[in-house]
Amino acid sequence: MEESDLLVEAINLTMFGMGFVFLFLTLLVFVTNLMSIIIQNYLKNQQETLQKGGTNGVYDSSVELDEETKFVIEQAIKMHRRS
């Protein structure tokens, strides 16, 4: 009698554990998909903003650098390539 109770408890614990893991992984998939949708919408909005002409914190390449800044950047690139 005691062995069958132990076997029932083992099966019960196994099913509970597997059910918990299944629910956790299912929740993880849904949360990951939700995050993906949110990021895609955010990037789409950013792209539309950029196409309309707003910079929204993005570097504008039309801004000219002064000669000293250009020189410093060139020297830094040369130093980096040497190492």
Buried (B, 14 or more C-beta within 10 A) or exposed (E): EEEEEEEEEEEEEEEEEEEEEEEEEEEEEEEEEEEEEEEEEEEEEBEEEEEEEEEEEEEEEEEEEEEEEEEEEEEEEEEEEEE
